Amino acid sequence: MEFKQPELLYALFLLLIPLAVHLFQLRQFQKEDFTNVKFLKKVIRQTRKSSRLKKWLVLTCRTLLLTFLILAFAQPYFPAKNPKTGSREKVIFLDNSYSMQAGGKDGELFTAAIRDLIKNLPEEQELNLFTHNEEFKNLTSSNLTSTLQNLEFTQKPLDFNTLKLKASQLFKDSIREKDFIFISDFQKNLGINKSLDTSYTYHFIPVFPESTENISIDSMYIKHREVNEIDFRVLLSSTGNFNSPQSVSLFSGEDLLAKTSVNFKKADTATANFKVNQVEIPNGVIKIEDASLDYDNSLFFSLNKPKPPKVVIITKNAEATFLRRILSEPEFITEIFKKDQLDFNKLNTADLIILNELESISGPLQTNLTNLHGNAVPLVVIPSTNSNLNSYNSFLNRLNAPQYSEVKTREALITELAFDHPLLQGVFQEKVENFDYPKVQTYHKVQNGNKIISFQDNSGFLVEENGVFLFAAALNEKNSNFRNSPLIVPVIYNIGLKAFKSPNLYYETGKNEKIRIPIDAQKDKVVHVISENIDFIPKQRSLGNTVVISTDLLEVPSGNYTVEYNKNPKAYLSFNVPRNESDLEYFLPENAKNIHIYQDINTYFNELKLASQSNELWKSFVIFALIFLIIEMLLLKYLK
């Protein structure tokens, strides 16, 4: 125990004065004789004895009263256990990632953490606080209170090393010891190491959910697309035990288009299948009902109306109108060019290219086709009976496609079909074992590739690899009757469907995407991206009849958006938060020399106050003085 004013303790010597007064009886007594002396002596003896006890009790109470008063004015206290704790430099991190939406014992983790922070922040001390996406420097508790109440979740959480770097920038350049206060649910994806450096003292305050069960909509894609029908696949995952089926719904705005259910009994992943007869879904959303995290219960998507693919057929003298009859309007826009009359501008805008019985492929044509192939434009090659194999193979080698070898001049039947190949799926209701086989008179051997249709000797008639479809023989009527076969229509038509360019159903926020929108933009006008609550102009550049939108540095909230040009809708976009926060697995380091773990926010701040504040005792001494004053008064009044 120590005293703030120890010089007042000298007043304790004054306690000797009442002690001396009581010990030395200055009053003298005279003897007088009375009759019945024996009785009087007895009474005197009893009176003197009680009087002496009362005086000693009063003396004790009065002495203790004065002693406690003197000690109270000297202001005694117990010094702080760690007086430097309050003066250490502190930076607070508050996790605002989407995993903090989980429910804890006091409600949503993020809301409860903010509430506890506001309740415990030191009133006069300035603090530095930051989240994944915001920083607040040198703010008092009153300023921080309003700031904390307006915090929102971030779509781009940082890892632990990046958070340490941000903390180091908030610490002032001083020699004071530094406390890094880390409030989080400590998901594994934070990347906290088991052993941390000693540059700071880490105060880890975990906020864990009551349950780690969660269902998440992870992604979706188009399994198959025809002109008026879309086959969607939706991938879901779960953490925890879900024995009952979970419903999954597909909406277009407020309209329910389809509903199904998935089951997680045997695995932690599931797939929902939807088939819808829609050409366009501008504001689609997949929804589930789950009580854990809210952000991963919806997946926004947009399905833009497909534009007819542009098909360019390059031929020499062979008749190619049979191809145009199959790839006809309104599904396709097909143009036929003679080799020496080719329009390269239209070629470079094609979505599908068919080389029909060319004897050779010129150098400029090879260069253009190679560039188009690099942009995922499918290519169909129908060779001539007099093809220059060196020219063909040189070109096919540039595309990493199968190549032609020797020429066979004997008749061959087309007998084998790869029913499981995507090009033939749905063409036949059942496998056909015996039908009128088409035949060819002359054909080329094709090396490698995935066989779709084969000859009776198991060599390929139609093979595919790396976006290139190779026929082994010319399809003119002199060389083959394949054009009259029932196979010709579904095969060519399904190859044509490969040219349908479906834009992404959605994009992930926080990523630098390059989104191409078919717009013939003018220099003085820009593209807007709008929703019900947002209207912004993204970074963009015009390339011919296409505008490329960049999402770099954009904090776009999840949802559906319309791309407008000149106040007219041109396309639809959707954005979703990555599902990294949906896996509710946690890692918390153990206590160490520079790592301290606390039960909750209240515990940390209470220990901080106890460690940094001294324990004042003067009030206790005043109370004791009052108690002895009351005892003295009672003794004087009632003790005879």
C-alpha positions in Angstrom: 0.0 0.0 0.0 1.2 3.5 -0.9 0.1 7.1 0.0 -0.4 10.1 -2.3 0.2 12.5 0.6 2.4 10.6 3.0 3.4 13.8 4.9 0.0 13.7 6.6 1.0 10.5 8.4 3.0 12.6 10.9 -0.4 13.6 12.4 -0.5 10.1 13.9 1.8 11.3 16.6 -1.0 13.6 17.8 -2.8 10.4 19.0 -0.5 10.4 22.0 -2.4 13.4 23.5 -5.8 11.7 24.2 -3.9 8.6 25.3 -1.9 10.7 27.8 -5.1 12.4 29.1 -6.7 9.0 29.7 -3.7 7.5 31.3 -2.9 10.3 33.8 -5.9 11.0 35.9 -5.4 14.7 36.9 -8.5 14.7 39.1 -7.9 14.1 42.9 -10.3 12.4 45.3 -10.9 13.1 49.1 -11.6 10.4 51.7 -14.7 10.8 53.9 -16.0 8.3 56.4 -19.6 7.1 56.5 -21.5 4.6 58.4 -22.0 1.2 56.9 -18.6 1.4 55.3 -18.6 -2.1 54.2 -21.6 -1.6 51.9 -20.2 1.7 50.5 -16.8 0.1 49.7 -18.6 -2.6 47.7 -20.5 0.0 45.6 -17.4 2.2 45.1 -15.5 -0.8 43.9 -18.2 -1.8 41.3 -18.5 1.8 40.0 -14.8 2.3 39.5 -14.5 -1.0 37.6 -17.3 -0.2 35.1 -16.0 3.4 34.7 -12.5 2.2 33.9 -13.8 -0.2 31.1 -15.9 2.5 29.5 -13.0 4.9 29.4 -10.7 2.3 27.7 -13.4 1.5 25.1 -14.0 5.1 24.4 -10.3 5.7 24.2 -9.9 2.9 21.7 -12.8 4.1 19.5 -11.6 7.7 19.5 -8.0 6.6 18.7 -9.1 4.4 15.8 -11.5 7.2 14.6 -8.6 9.7 14.4 -6.2 7.1 12.9 -8.6 6.3 10.0 -9.3 10.0 9.4 -5.6 10.7 9.2 -5.0 7.7 6.9 -7.9 8.8 4.7 -6.5 12.3 4.2 -3.1 10.7 3.3 -5.0 9.0 0.4 -3.8 5.4 0.5 -3.9 3.2 -2.6 -2.7 -0.1 -4.0 -0.5 0.6 -7.1 -1.5 -0.7 -10.5 -0.2 -4.2 -11.4 1.0 -2.9 -14.8 0.9 0.9 -14.9 2.4 1.0 -18.4 -0.5 -0.9 -19.9 -2.7 2.2 -20.3 0.0 4.1 -22.0 0.9 1.4 -24.6 0.1 2.2 -28.2 -3.0 0.3 -29.4 -4.6 -0.5 -32.7 -7.9 -2.3 -32.9 -8.9 -4.5 -35.9 -12.6 -5.4 -36.3 -13.5 -8.2 -38.7 -16.3 -7.2 -41.1 -16.1 -10.1 -43.5 -19.4 -11.9 -44.4 -18.6 -14.8 -42.0 -19.4 -12.4 -39.2 -23.1 -12.6 -40.2 -23.3 -15.9 -38.3 -25.4 -15.9 -35.1 -23.8 -16.0 -31.7 -25.2 -16.1 -28.2 -25.9 -12.4 -28.3 -27.2 -12.2 -31.9 -25.2 -11.6 -35.1 -21.5 -11.7 -34.4 -20.7 -8.4 -36.1 -23.5 -6.5 -34.4 -22.6 -7.9 -31.0 -18.9 -7.0 -31.4 -19.8 -3.4 -32.3 -22.2 -3.2 -29.3 -19.5 -4.5 -26.9 -16.8 -2.2 -28.3 -19.0 0.9 -27.9 -19.7 -0.1 -24.3 -16.1 -0.6 -23.4 -14.1 2.0 -25.3 -12.0 4.4 -23.1 -13.7 7.8 -23.0 -10.7 10.1 -23.2 -8.1 8.0 -25.0 -7.6 8.4 -28.8 -7.6 5.1 -30.7 -6.8 3.7 -34.1 -9.3 1.2 -35.5 -9.5 -0.4 -38.9 -11.5 -3.1 -40.8 -10.8 -5.0 -44.0 -11.7 -2.0 -46.1 -11.7 1.1 -43.8 -9.3 3.0 -41.5 -10.1 5.4 -38.6 -7.2 7.3 -37.0 -6.9 9.1 -33.7 -10.6 9.0 -32.9 -12.1 9.4 -29.4 -14.8 7.0 -28.2 -17.6 9.4 -29.0 -16.4 9.7 -32.6 -15.8 6.0 -32.9 -19.3 5.2 -31.7 -21.0 6.9 -34.6 -18.4 5.4 -37.0 -18.9 1.8 -35.7 -22.7 2.0 -36.0 -22.3 2.8 -39.8 -19.9 0.0 -40.6 -20.9 -2.5 -43.3 -19.7 -5.9 -44.5 -16.9 -5.9 -47.1 -16.8 -8.0 -50.2 -13.0 -8.2 -50.3 -11.6 -9.5 -47.0 -7.8 -9.4 -46.5 -5.5 -12.1 -45.2 -3.6 -11.8 -41.9 -0.3 -10.7 -43.3 -2.0 -7.8 -45.1 -3.8 -6.9 -42.0 -0.5 -6.8 -40.1 0.9 -4.5 -42.7 -2.1 -2.1 -42.3 -1.7 -2.2 -38.6 2.0 -1.3 -38.8 1.0 1.8 -40.8 -1.4 2.9 -38.1 1.1 2.5 -35.3 3.1 5.7 -34.7 6.9 5.6 -35.1 7.7 5.5 -31.4 9.6 3.4 -28.9 6.4 2.6 -27.0 5.3 -1.0 -26.8 2.5 -1.9 -29.2 -0.8 -3.8 -28.7 -2.6 -5.3 -31.7 -6.2 -6.0 -30.6 -7.7 -8.4 -33.1 -11.5 -9.0 -32.9 -12.6 -11.7 -35.4 -14.2 -15.1 -35.8 -10.7 -16.4 -36.9 -11.7 -18.3 -40.0 -9.0 -20.5 -41.4 -8.8 -18.5 -44.6 -7.4 -15.6 -42.6 -4.1 -17.5 -42.8 -2.9 -16.9 -39.2 0.4 -18.7 -38.4 0.9 -20.9 -35.4 3.9 -18.8 -34.4 3.7 -15.1 -34.7 6.5 -12.5 -34.8 7.3 -10.5 -31.6 6.9 -7.1 -33.1 3.6 -6.6 -31.3 1.7 -8.0 -28.4 -1.3 -9.7 -29.9 -4.6 -9.6 -28.0 -6.9 -12.1 -29.8 -10.6 -11.7 -29.0 -12.6 -14.5 -30.7 -16.3 -14.2 -31.5 -17.5 -17.7 -32.5 -21.0 -18.6 -33.7 -23.2 -21.0 -31.8 -23.6 -23.3 -34.8 -21.2 -24.0 -37.7 -24.0 -25.5 -39.9 -24.4 -23.5 -43.2 -25.6 -24.1 -46.7 -24.1 -22.1 -49.5 -25.0 -21.5 -53.2 -21.5 -21.8 -54.6 -21.9 -21.3 -58.4 -24.1 -22.0 -61.5 -23.5 -22.6 -65.1 -25.3 -23.5 -68.3 -25.2 -27.2 -69.0 -26.9 -27.1 -72.3 -28.5 -24.3 -74.3 -30.8 -24.5 -77.2 -32.7 -21.7 -79.0 -35.6 -21.6 -76.6 -34.5 -23.9 -73.7 -31.8 -23.5 -71.0 -30.5 -26.2 -68.8 -28.9 -24.7 -65.7 -26.7 -26.5 -63.1 -26.5 -24.9 -59.6 -23.8 -26.2 -57.2 -24.3 -26.0 -53.5 -22.2 -27.0 -50.5 -22.9 -27.5 -46.8 -21.1 -27.6 -43.5 -22.9 -29.6 -40.8 -25.6 -32.2 -40.8 -28.6 -31.6 -43.0 -30.8 -34.7 -43.1 -33.9 -33.2 -44.7 -34.2 -32.0 -48.3 -33.4 -28.3 -48.9 -35.5 -26.4 -51.4 -33.8 -24.3 -54.1 -35.8 -21.8 -56.2 -35.1 -20.0 -59.4 -36.6 -16.5 -59.8 -36.8 -14.0 -62.6 -37.3 -10.8 -60.6 -40.3 -11.6 -58.4 -41.6 -14.4 -60.6 -40.8 -18.0 -59.6 -39.7 -19.9 -62.7 -38.7 -23.3 -61.2 -38.2 -25.0 -57.8 -36.5 -28.2 -56.8 -34.8 -29.7 -53.8 -31.3 -31.1 -52.9 -30.2 -33.6 -50.3 -26.9 -33.5 -48.3 -27.3 -36.8 -46.5 -24.4 -38.6 -48.2 -22.1 -35.7 -49.1 -21.4 -32.1 -48.4 -22.1 -31.0 -51.9 -25.2 -31.2 -54.1 -26.4 -30.1 -57.6 -29.7 -28.6 -58.5 -30.9 -28.9 -62.1 -33.3 -26.4 -63.7 -34.7 -26.4 -67.2 -36.5 -23.3 -68.3 -38.1 -22.1 -71.5 -36.7 -18.6 -71.5 -34.8 -16.7 -74.1 -33.8 -13.9 -71.7 -33.6 -13.5 -67.9 -32.5 -10.0 -67.1 -32.7 -10.2 -63.3 -32.4 -13.8 -62.3 -31.7 -15.1 -58.7 -31.2 -18.5 -57.1 -32.5 -18.6 -53.5 -32.3 -21.0 -50.6 -33.5 -20.7 -47.0 -30.8 -21.0 -44.4 -30.6 -19.5 -41.0 -26.8 -19.2 -40.8 -25.0 -16.8 -43.2 -27.3 -14.6 -45.2 -25.0 -13.4 -48.1 -24.6 -16.9 -49.6 -28.4 -17.7 -49.7 -28.8 -15.9 -53.0 -26.9 -16.0 -56.3 -27.7 -13.3 -58.8 -27.4 -14.1 -62.5 -28.4 -12.6 -65.9 -29.2 -14.4 -69.1 -28.9 -12.2 -72.1 -31.0 -12.8 -75.2 -28.6 -14.7 -77.6 -27.8 -13.0 -80.9 -27.8 -15.3 -84.0 -24.3 -16.5 -84.5 -22.5 -15.4 -87.7 -21.4 -18.3 -89.8 -18.9 -17.8 -92.6 -18.5 -20.6 -95.2 -15.4 -20.4 -97.4 -15.6 -22.6 -100.5 -14.0 -22.9 -103.9 -16.3 -24.3 -106.5 -18.1 -27.0 -104.6 -21.8 -26.4 -103.9 -22.3 -25.4 -100.2 -26.0 -24.3 -100.0 -26.8 -27.5 -98.1 -24.9 -26.0 -95.2 -26.8 -22.8 -95.3 -30.1 -24.7 -95.4 -29.2 -26.3 -92.1 -27.7 -23.2 -90.5 -30.6 -21.0 -91.5 -32.3 -18.0 -90.1 -33.5 -17.0 -87.6 -31.1 -19.1 -85.5 -28.0 -18.3 -87.7 -26.8 -15.7 -90.1 -24.9 -17.6 -92.7 -22.9 -16.2 -95.6 -21.0 -18.1 -98.3 -17.8 -16.7 -99.8 -15.7 -18.0 -102.7 -12.1 -18.3 -101.8 -11.0 -15.5 -104.1 -13.9 -13.2 -103.0 -13.5 -13.5 -99.2 -14.4 -10.4 -97.1 -11.9 -10.5 -94.3 -13.9 -7.9 -92.3 -16.9 -10.2 -92.1 -14.6 -13.2 -91.5 -13.1 -11.5 -88.4 -16.6 -11.0 -86.9 -17.6 -14.6 -87.5 -18.7 -16.9 -84.7 -18.3 -20.1 -86.7 -16.1 -20.8 -89.8 -16.5 -23.7 -92.2 -13.8 -24.5 -94.8 -15.7 -26.4 -97.5 -13.5 -28.5 -99.8 -10.6 -26.0 -100.2 -7.6 -27.5 -101.9 -5.2 -25.4 -99.9 -5.2 -22.7 -97.2 -3.4 -19.5 -98.1 -1.0 -17.8 -95.6 -3.2 -14.7 -94.9 -6.2 -16.9 -94.4 -4.2 -19.1 -92.0 -3.2 -16.1 -90.0 -6.8 -14.8 -89.7 -8.1 -18.2 -88.8 -5.4 -18.7 -86.1 -6.3 -15.4 -84.5 -10.0 -16.3 -84.5 -9.3 -19.7 -83.1 -7.4 -18.0 -80.3 -10.7 -16.2 -79.5 -12.5 -19.5 -79.2 -14.2 -19.4 -82.6 -15.1 -23.0 -83.7 -13.7 -24.2 -87.0 -15.1 -26.9 -89.3 -12.8 -28.4 -92.0 -14.3 -30.4 -94.9 -11.4 -31.4 -97.1 -11.3 -31.7 -100.8 -10.6 -35.0 -102.6 -7.5 -33.2 -104.0 -6.4 -31.4 -100.8 -2.8 -30.2 -100.3 -2.1 -32.1 -97.1 1.1 -30.1 -96.4 -0.9 -26.9 -96.5 -3.7 -28.3 -94.3 -1.3 -30.0 -91.8 0.8 -26.9 -91.5 -2.3 -24.9 -90.6 -3.7 -27.6 -88.3 -0.4 -27.9 -86.5 -0.7 -24.2 -85.5 -4.1 -24.9 -83.9 -2.9 -28.0 -82.0 -5.6 -29.9 -83.9 -5.6 -33.4 -85.4 -3.9 -33.8 -88.8 -4.5 -35.6 -92.0 -2.3 -38.5 -93.2 -2.7 -40.9 -96.2 -5.5 -40.8 -98.7 -7.8 -43.9 -99.0 -9.4 -44.4 -102.4 -11.7 -47.3 -101.5 -15.3 -47.2 -100.5 -15.9 -47.2 -96.8 -19.1 -47.3 -94.7 -19.8 -44.9 -91.8 -20.9 -47.2 -89.1 -19.8 -46.1 -85.6 -21.3 -43.3 -83.5 -20.1 -42.0 -80.2 -23.5 -41.6 -78.6 -21.9 -40.1 -75.4 -20.2 -37.3 -77.2 -21.9 -33.9 -76.5 -22.4 -33.4 -80.2 -24.7 -36.4 -80.4 -26.3 -36.3 -76.9 -30.1 -36.1 -77.3 -30.1 -36.9 -81.0 -31.2 -40.5 -80.5 -33.7 -41.7 -78.1 -31.9 -45.0 -78.0 -28.7 -46.4 -79.5 -29.2 -47.4 -83.1 -27.5 -50.7 -84.0 -28.7 -51.2 -87.6 -29.5 -48.5 -90.1 -28.7 -47.6 -93.7 -25.0 -46.6 -93.3 -23.7 -43.7 -95.3 -20.6 -44.2 -97.3 -17.7 -42.4 -99.0 -15.6 -43.2 -102.0 -12.4 -41.4 -101.0 -11.3 -40.2 -97.6 -8.2 -39.2 -95.5 -6.9 -40.9 -92.5 -7.1 -38.5 -89.5 -4.5 -38.8 -86.8 -5.6 -38.4 -83.2 -8.6 -36.5 -82.0 -11.9 -37.5 -80.3 -13.9 -39.6 -82.7 -17.5 -38.6 -83.0 -18.4 -40.6 -86.2 -16.2 -43.5 -87.4 -15.8 -45.8 -90.4 -16.2 -49.5 -90.1 -12.4 -49.9 -89.7 -12.7 -47.6 -86.6 -10.8 -44.7 -88.3 -12.4 -41.3 -87.7 -14.9 -39.8 -90.2 -15.6 -36.8 -87.9 -13.2 -36.0 -85.1 -12.9 -33.1 -82.8 -10.2 -31.5 -80.6 -9.4 -28.1 -79.3 -12.4 -26.5 -81.0 -11.7 -27.9 -84.5 -14.0 -30.3 -86.2 -12.4 -32.4 -89.0 -14.3 -34.4 -91.6 -12.2 -37.1 -93.2 -13.9 -36.9 -96.6 -15.4 -34.4 -99.0 -19.2 -34.2 -98.6 -20.1 -33.5 -102.3 -22.6 -35.9 -103.9 -19.9 -37.6 -106.1 -17.8 -38.6 -103.1 -20.4 -39.3 -100.4 -24.1 -39.8 -99.7 -23.6 -38.4 -96.2 -25.6 -35.3 -97.2 -28.6 -37.5 -97.7 -28.2 -39.2 -94.3 -30.4 -38.4 -91.3 -27.2 -37.6 -89.5 -26.2 -34.6 -91.5 -28.8 -32.2 -89.9 -28.2 -32.9 -86.2 -24.4 -33.0 -86.6 -24.1 -29.7 -88.5 -26.8 -28.0 -86.4 -25.2 -29.0 -83.1 -21.8 -27.8 -84.4 -23.6 -24.5 -85.2 -24.8 -24.4 -81.6 -21.2 -24.3 -80.5 -21.1 -20.8 -82.0 -23.6 -19.5 -79.5 -21.6 -17.2 -77.3 -23.2 -17.1 -73.9 -21.8 -14.2 -71.7 -21.0 -15.1 -68.1 -24.1 -15.6 -66.0 -22.5 -13.5 -63.4 -19.1 -12.0 -62.3 -17.4 -12.1 -58.9 -16.9 -8.8 -57.1 -13.4 -7.7 -56.3 -11.9 -9.2 -59.5 -10.7 -7.4 -62.6 -13.0 -8.6 -65.3 -13.0 -7.4 -68.9 -16.7 -7.5 -70.0 -17.4 -7.2 -73.7 -20.7 -5.6 -74.7 -21.8 -5.4 -78.4 -22.4 -1.7 -78.7 -21.4 0.6 -81.6 -20.5 3.5 -79.3 -19.9 7.1 -80.3 -17.0 9.1 -78.8 -19.1 11.6 -76.9 -21.3 9.1 -75.2 -20.5 6.5 -72.4 -22.0 3.4 -71.1 -23.8 3.4 -67.7 -24.3 0.5 -65.4 -27.5 0.9 -63.3 -29.7 -0.9 -60.8 -32.6 0.3 -58.6 -30.2 2.2 -56.3 -27.0 2.6 -58.2 -26.0 4.4 -61.4 -22.3 4.5 -62.2 -20.0 4.9 -65.2 -17.4 2.1 -65.3 -14.0 2.2 -66.8 -14.5 1.5 -70.5 -13.0 1.6 -74.0 -14.5 1.2 -77.4 -13.2 -1.4 -79.8 -15.1 -1.2 -83.1 -18.6 -2.3 -82.5 -17.8 -3.5 -78.9 -17.4 -1.7 -75.6 -15.1 -3.3 -73.1 -16.0 -2.6 -69.4 -13.3 -3.1 -66.8 -14.3 -3.9 -63.2 -10.9 -3.0 -61.8 -11.1 -1.2 -58.4 -14.9 -1.3 -58.5 -16.7 -2.1 -55.2 -19.9 -3.3 -56.8 -22.6 -4.6 -54.4 -24.1 -8.0 -55.2 -27.1 -7.8 -57.5 -28.5 -7.4 -61.0 -27.6 -4.5 -63.2 -28.5 -3.1 -66.6 -26.0 -1.8 -69.1 -27.4 1.3 -70.7 -26.2 3.3 -73.6 -28.0 6.4 -74.7 -30.7 5.6 -72.1 -31.4 2.2 -73.9 -30.7 -1.2 -72.3 -28.0 -3.1 -74.2 -27.2 -6.0 -71.9 -27.6 -7.3 -68.4 -24.9 -8.0 -65.8 -24.9 -9.6 -62.4 -22.3 -9.6 -59.6 -21.9 -11.9 -56.6 -19.6 -12.0 -53.6 -17.0 -14.9 -53.7 -18.1 -17.7 -51.4 -14.7 -17.9 -49.5 -16.5 -17.0 -46.2 -19.0 -19.8 -46.4 -16.8 -22.5 -45.0 -17.2 -22.1 -41.2 -13.9 -23.5 -40.1 -11.7 -21.7 -37.5 -8.2 -21.6 -36.2 -7.1 -19.7 -33.1 -3.4 -19.7 -32.0 -2.6 -20.7 -28.5 -1.5 -18.4 -25.7 2.2 -17.5 -25.8 4.6 -14.8 -24.6 3.3 -12.2 -27.0 -0.2 -13.8 -27.6 -3.1 -13.3 -25.2 -6.5 -14.9 -25.8 -9.6 -13.4 -24.2 -13.0 -14.8 -23.7 -14.8 -11.8 -25.1 -14.4 -8.0 -25.6 -15.7 -7.2 -22.1 -13.1 -9.4 -20.5 -10.2 -7.7 -22.4 -11.2 -4.2 -21.4 -11.9 -5.2 -17.8 -8.5 -6.7 -17.5 -7.0 -3.6 -19.1 -8.7 -1.3 -16.6 -7.6 -3.5 -13.6 -4.0 -3.7 -14.9 -3.6 0.0 -15.6 -5.6 1.6 -12.7 -4.6 1.9 -9.0 -7.0 0.8 -6.3 -8.0 3.9 -4.2 -8.6 3.1 -0.5 -9.4 6.5 1.1 -13.2 5.9 0.9 -12.8 2.7 2.9 -10.9 4.5 5.6 -13.5 7.2 5.9 -16.2 4.5 6.3 -14.2 2.9 9.1 -13.8 6.3 10.8 -17.6 6.8 10.7 -18.1 3.4 12.1 -15.9 4.1 15.1 -17.5 7.5 15.6 -20.9 5.8 15.9 -19.6 3.1 18.3 -18.1 5.9 20.5 -21.4 7.7 20.6 -23.2 4.5 21.6 -20.7 3.8 24.3 -21.1 7.2 25.8 -24.9 7.0 25.8 -25.6 3.5 26.8 -22.6 2.1 28.7 -23.0 3.1 32.5 
